[in-house]
């Protein structure tokens, strides 16, 4: 059972606490992506030391490697990856469909080809939720049909139809489950998708099919629609959103939970998130910059190393550079959530958001 308690509200922004299986996490919550149970370049213990209370893994990828039976023999996903806090698992529907199997999407489920041995696997909504349960996830995400952007009206209509049908079947399995709305950036289809999911009733409500190339103002409009339809007493989650500015704009529209590879992927490509905006650490001008990555940050990378040194690591192809950049970017995202919760509690979230956006060039 999932409990969600709203502690404070400031406009549509709210502070809450989500509790499941005796584990708690404060919201607004950002979850690092541990696709295969791992945060690239870091140990899970280091993320826990930063303060992270939840991660999201991917059921599809874990099914492919190392496989369900290996994880079950290892004591379940928590023990296998040594993560004692909350674990969400994504259904993997996005990956199955993006891998080129969309011609095999039907009302029954998805047929996809294994990336390990090429065998065709049939995945129904029921099998998918049972997979997530068997992995030992605390919270599972419904199997949904997420079309690419842009998609024509007929495709969006079909995605909503199938997503609602699959959602009911996922709910019938019985687990701690979040649904996912579709509809692209079509107002009527998005509202309809949200309404149909509310009628079924879930522990939490996600917004899918966004942050995949649509204009920002269109994405924000879809969040406004979801906010009007989704129940106020349940957690709301936009999937795959990691830009700091977009996260704050989403918090102001009533969204509680976020996940994205944005901070870790950017770190590995030499992009540092700072209070003044994004910094390319490989820039030659940083060779003699002996200040920290971000003067307002107290993470181990900023307290112990200079921009010059990390620039040297990247330009020398040293793996420790990727690691330090990842430590910093995840620390930055955690602090963003902490600062957001403080601003909401003090009734100044809008001014905090405006100040952050103005500084984040």
C-alpha positions as CSV (number, residue, x, y, z in Angstrom):
1,X,0.0,0.0,0.0
2,X,1.2,3.5,-0.9
3,X,0.5,6.4,1.5
4,X,0.9,10.0,0.4
5,X,0.7,12.8,2.9
6,X,0.7,16.4,1.7
7,X,2.6,18.5,4.3
8,X,2.5,22.1,2.9
9,X,1.1,23.8,-0.1
10,X,2.2,27.1,-1.8
11,X,-0.1,27.8,-4.8
12,X,-0.1,24.5,-6.7
13,X,3.3,23.5,-5.5
14,X,3.2,21.1,-2.5
15,X,5.5,19.3,-0.1
16,X,4.6,15.7,0.7
17,X,5.9,12.4,1.9
18,X,5.4,9.1,0.0
19,X,5.5,5.9,2.0
20,X,5.6,2.4,0.7
21,X,6.7,-0.9,2.3
22,X,8.0,1.0,5.4
23,X,10.2,3.3,3.3
24,X,9.7,7.0,2.9
25,X,10.7,9.7,0.5
26,X,10.0,13.5,0.6
27,X,8.4,15.2,-2.4
28,X,9.2,17.1,-4.6
29,X,11.3,14.1,-5.4
30,X,13.9,13.6,-8.1
31,X,14.9,10.0,-8.8
32,X,18.2,9.2,-10.5
33,X,17.9,6.6,-13.2
34,X,19.4,3.2,-12.4
35,X,18.3,1.6,-15.7
36,X,20.1,-1.7,-15.0
37,X,20.2,-1.2,-11.2
38,X,23.3,1.0,-11.4
39,X,24.1,4.7,-11.4
40,X,26.8,5.0,-14.0
41,X,30.2,5.8,-12.5
42,X,28.9,5.8,-8.9
43,X,28.0,3.2,-6.3
44,X,24.5,3.1,-4.9
45,X,25.9,3.8,-1.5
46,X,27.2,7.1,-2.7
47,X,23.7,8.1,-3.9
48,X,22.3,7.2,-0.5
49,X,25.0,9.3,1.2
50,X,23.9,12.2,-0.9
51,X,20.4,11.8,0.6
52,X,18.6,10.1,-2.2
53,X,15.6,8.1,-1.0
54,X,14.4,6.6,-4.3
55,X,15.7,5.5,-7.7
56,X,14.0,4.1,-10.8
57,X,15.2,0.9,-12.6
58,X,13.9,-0.5,-15.9
59,X,12.1,-3.9,-15.9
60,X,12.7,-4.5,-19.6
61,X,16.5,-4.0,-19.3
62,X,16.7,-6.1,-16.1
63,X,14.7,-8.9,-17.8
64,X,17.3,-8.9,-20.7
65,X,20.3,-8.7,-18.4
66,X,20.9,-10.3,-15.9
67,X,17.4,-11.8,-16.1
68,X,14.6,-12.3,-13.6
69,X,15.8,-15.6,-12.1
70,X,19.3,-14.2,-11.4
71,X,17.8,-11.3,-9.5
72,X,15.4,-13.5,-7.6
73,X,18.2,-15.9,-6.6
74,X,20.1,-12.8,-5.4
75,X,17.3,-12.0,-3.0
76,X,15.3,-9.6,-5.1
77,X,16.1,-6.2,-6.6
78,X,16.8,-4.4,-3.2
79,X,19.3,-6.9,-2.0
80,X,20.8,-7.6,-5.4
81,X,21.8,-4.0,-6.1
82,X,22.1,-3.1,-2.4
83,X,19.5,-0.3,-2.4
84,X,17.5,-0.3,0.9
85,X,15.2,2.6,0.0
86,X,12.3,3.0,-2.5
87,X,12.7,1.4,-5.9
88,X,10.3,2.3,-8.8
89,X,10.5,0.2,-11.9
90,X,9.5,1.4,-15.3
91,X,7.6,-1.1,-17.4
92,X,10.1,-0.8,-20.2
93,X,7.3,-0.1,-22.7
94,X,9.1,2.9,-24.0
95,X,12.3,0.9,-24.8
96,X,10.3,-2.0,-26.3
97,X,8.5,0.3,-28.7
98,X,11.5,2.5,-29.5
99,X,13.5,-0.6,-30.4
100,X,11.4,-0.9,-33.5
101,X,8.7,-3.4,-32.5
102,X,5.7,-1.0,-32.8
103,X,4.3,-3.0,-35.6
104,X,3.6,-5.7,-33.0
105,X,1.7,-3.6,-30.6
106,X,-1.9,-4.9,-30.2
107,X,-4.7,-4.8,-27.7
108,X,-3.2,-8.0,-26.2
109,X,0.3,-6.5,-25.5
110,X,3.7,-6.0,-27.1
111,X,5.8,-8.5,-29.1
112,X,9.5,-7.6,-29.0
113,X,12.8,-9.2,-29.9
114,X,15.2,-10.0,-27.2
115,X,18.4,-7.9,-27.3
116,X,20.4,-10.9,-26.0
117,X,19.4,-13.8,-28.2
118,X,17.0,-12.4,-30.8
119,X,14.0,-14.4,-29.6
120,X,10.5,-12.9,-29.9
121,X,9.0,-12.2,-26.5
122,X,5.3,-11.5,-25.9
123,X,4.6,-9.1,-23.1
124,X,1.1,-8.5,-21.8
125,X,0.2,-5.9,-19.2
126,X,-0.4,-8.6,-16.7
127,X,2.9,-10.2,-17.3
128,X,4.7,-6.9,-17.1
129,X,3.3,-6.0,-13.7
130,X,4.0,-9.5,-12.5
131,X,7.6,-9.1,-13.7
132,X,7.9,-5.9,-11.7
133,X,6.4,-7.6,-8.6
134,X,8.8,-10.6,-9.0
135,X,11.8,-8.3,-9.3
136,X,10.8,-6.9,-5.9
137,X,10.0,-3.3,-6.9
138,X,8.2,-1.1,-4.4
139,X,6.2,0.7,-7.1
140,X,5.5,-0.5,-10.6
141,X,4.6,1.6,-13.6
142,X,1.8,0.5,-16.0
143,X,2.7,-0.8,-19.4
144,X,1.6,2.0,-21.8
145,X,1.9,2.9,-25.5
146,X,4.0,6.0,-25.9
147,X,4.1,7.2,-29.5
148,X,6.9,9.4,-30.8
149,X,6.6,13.2,-31.3
150,X,5.2,14.3,-33.6
151,X,2.4,11.8,-34.0
152,X,-0.8,12.1,-36.0
153,X,-4.2,12.2,-34.4
154,X,-5.0,8.6,-35.3
155,X,-1.8,7.4,-33.6
156,X,-2.4,9.5,-30.5
157,X,-6.0,8.2,-30.4
158,X,-4.8,4.6,-30.6
159,X,-2.2,5.2,-27.9
160,X,-4.9,6.5,-25.5
161,X,-7.2,3.6,-26.3
162,X,-4.5,1.0,-25.7
163,X,-3.0,2.7,-22.7
164,X,-6.4,2.9,-20.9
165,X,-7.1,-0.8,-21.7
166,X,-3.7,-1.9,-20.5
167,X,-4.0,0.3,-17.4
168,X,-7.2,-1.5,-16.3
169,X,-5.5,-4.9,-16.8
170,X,-2.4,-3.7,-14.8
171,X,-4.7,-2.5,-12.0
172,X,-6.4,-5.9,-11.9
173,X,-3.1,-7.7,-11.2
174,X,-2.9,-5.9,-7.9
175,X,0.3,-4.1,-6.8
176,X,1.5,-0.7,-5.8
177,X,1.0,0.8,-9.3
178,X,1.2,4.2,-11.0
179,X,-0.7,4.7,-14.3
180,X,0.6,6.8,-17.1
181,X,-1.5,9.2,-19.3
182,X,-0.9,9.6,-23.0
183,X,-2.4,11.9,-25.7
184,X,0.7,13.8,-26.8
185,X,0.0,17.6,-26.8
186,X,-3.6,17.2,-27.9
187,X,-5.7,18.9,-25.2
188,X,-8.8,16.7,-25.6
189,X,-6.9,13.4,-25.8
190,X,-4.7,14.2,-22.9
191,X,-7.7,15.2,-20.7
192,X,-9.6,12.1,-21.8
193,X,-6.6,9.8,-21.0
194,X,-6.3,11.4,-17.5
195,X,-10.0,11.0,-16.8
196,X,-10.1,7.4,-17.9
197,X,-7.2,6.6,-15.6
198,X,-8.8,8.4,-12.7
199,X,-12.0,6.3,-13.2
200,X,-9.9,3.1,-12.9
201,X,-8.2,4.4,-9.7
202,X,-4.4,4.1,-9.0
203,X,-1.9,4.7,-6.2
204,X,-0.2,7.4,-8.2
205,X,-0.6,9.2,-11.5
206,X,2.1,9.8,-14.1
207,X,2.2,11.9,-17.2
208,X,3.9,10.2,-20.1
209,X,4.7,11.1,-23.8
210,X,6.2,14.4,-22.9
211,X,9.8,15.8,-22.8
212,X,10.4,14.0,-26.2
213,X,10.8,17.0,-28.4
214,X,7.5,19.0,-28.0
215,X,7.7,22.8,-27.4
216,X,8.0,23.7,-23.7
217,X,4.8,25.7,-23.6
218,X,2.9,22.7,-25.0
219,X,4.4,20.4,-22.3
220,X,3.4,22.9,-19.6
221,X,-0.1,23.1,-20.9
222,X,-0.4,19.3,-20.7
223,X,0.7,19.5,-17.1
224,X,-2.0,22.1,-16.4
225,X,-4.6,19.7,-17.9
226,X,-3.3,16.8,-15.8
227,X,-3.4,19.0,-12.7
228,X,-7.1,19.8,-13.3
229,X,-8.1,16.1,-13.7
230,X,-5.8,14.1,-11.5
231,X,-6.9,13.7,-7.8
232,X,-5.2,16.2,-5.5
233,X,-4.5,13.6,-2.8
234,X,-2.4,11.3,-5.0
235,X,1.3,11.8,-6.1
236,X,1.8,13.1,-9.6
237,X,4.8,12.1,-11.6
238,X,6.2,13.4,-15.0
239,X,8.4,10.8,-16.5
240,X,11.8,11.5,-18.1
241,X,12.0,15.2,-17.1
242,X,15.4,16.3,-15.8
243,X,16.1,19.9,-16.8
244,X,16.2,22.0,-13.6
245,X,14.1,24.8,-15.0
246,X,11.5,22.4,-16.4
247,X,11.4,20.7,-13.0
248,X,10.7,23.9,-11.1
249,X,8.0,24.9,-13.7
250,X,6.4,21.5,-13.2
251,X,6.5,21.7,-9.4
252,X,4.6,25.0,-9.7
253,X,2.0,23.0,-11.7
254,X,1.4,20.4,-8.9
255,X,3.9,17.7,-10.0
256,X,5.6,15.8,-7.2
257,X,8.0,13.2,-8.7
258,X,10.6,13.4,-11.4
259,X,13.2,11.0,-13.0
260,X,15.7,11.5,-15.7
261,X,19.2,10.5,-16.9
262,X,19.7,14.2,-17.6
263,X,22.2,14.9,-14.8
264,X,24.2,11.7,-15.1
265,X,24.2,11.7,-18.9
266,X,25.3,15.4,-19.0
267,X,28.0,14.7,-16.5
268,X,29.5,12.0,-18.7
269,X,29.5,14.3,-21.6
270,X,31.3,17.1,-19.7
271,X,28.3,19.3,-18.9
272,X,28.2,20.6,-15.4
273,X,25.0,21.9,-13.8
274,X,25.7,25.0,-11.7
275,X,23.6,27.8,-10.0
276,X,24.6,30.0,-12.9
277,X,23.6,27.5,-15.6
278,X,25.4,24.8,-17.5
279,X,29.1,24.7,-17.8
280,X,31.2,22.8,-20.4
281,X,34.0,21.5,-18.3
282,X,36.2,20.7,-21.4
283,X,36.3,24.3,-22.4
284,X,39.9,25.3,-22.9
285,X,39.3,28.6,-20.9
286,X,39.0,26.5,-17.7
287,X,42.6,25.2,-17.8
288,X,43.7,27.9,-15.4
289,X,40.4,28.2,-13.4
290,X,41.2,27.0,-9.9
291,X,37.8,27.7,-8.4
292,X,35.2,25.0,-7.7
293,X,32.7,23.7,-10.2
294,X,30.0,25.8,-8.4
295,X,30.8,28.2,-5.7
296,X,27.5,27.5,-3.9
297,X,28.0,23.7,-3.8
298,X,29.5,21.7,-1.0
299,X,29.6,18.3,-2.7
300,X,32.9,16.3,-2.6
301,X,33.8,17.3,-6.1
302,X,33.5,21.0,-5.4
303,X,35.1,20.9,-1.9
304,X,38.1,19.0,-3.0
305,X,38.8,19.7,-6.7
306,X,39.1,22.7,-9.0
307,X,37.6,23.3,-12.4
308,X,41.1,23.2,-13.8
309,X,41.8,19.7,-12.4
310,X,38.5,18.3,-13.6
311,X,39.0,20.0,-17.0
312,X,42.4,18.2,-17.1
313,X,40.8,14.8,-16.3
314,X,38.2,15.2,-19.1
315,X,40.8,16.3,-21.6
316,X,43.0,13.4,-20.6
317,X,40.1,10.9,-20.9
318,X,40.5,9.9,-17.2
319,X,37.4,8.1,-15.9
320,X,37.7,9.9,-12.6
321,X,36.5,13.0,-14.4
322,X,33.2,11.4,-15.3
323,X,32.8,10.3,-11.7
324,X,33.4,13.7,-10.2
325,X,31.1,15.4,-12.7
326,X,28.4,12.8,-11.8
327,X,28.8,13.3,-8.1
328,X,28.4,17.0,-8.6
329,X,25.4,16.9,-10.9
330,X,23.5,14.5,-8.7
331,X,24.3,16.6,-5.7
332,X,23.0,19.7,-7.6
333,X,19.7,18.0,-8.3
334,X,19.3,16.8,-4.7
335,X,19.9,20.3,-3.5
336,X,17.4,21.7,-6.0
337,X,14.7,19.5,-4.5
338,X,15.8,20.4,-0.9
339,X,15.6,24.1,-1.8
340,X,12.3,23.7,-3.5
341,X,10.8,22.0,-0.4
342,X,12.2,24.8,1.8
343,X,10.7,27.5,-0.4
344,X,7.3,25.8,-0.5
345,X,7.3,25.5,3.3
346,X,8.2,29.2,3.7
347,X,5.5,30.2,1.1
348,X,8.0,31.7,-1.4
349,X,8.2,29.1,-4.1
350,X,7.3,31.4,-7.0
351,X,10.0,33.9,-6.0
352,X,12.5,31.1,-5.6
353,X,11.7,29.7,-9.0
354,X,11.9,33.1,-10.7
355,X,15.3,33.8,-9.0
356,X,16.6,30.4,-10.0
357,X,15.5,30.8,-13.6
358,X,17.0,34.3,-13.9
359,X,20.4,33.1,-12.6
360,X,20.4,29.8,-14.6
361,X,21.7,31.1,-17.9
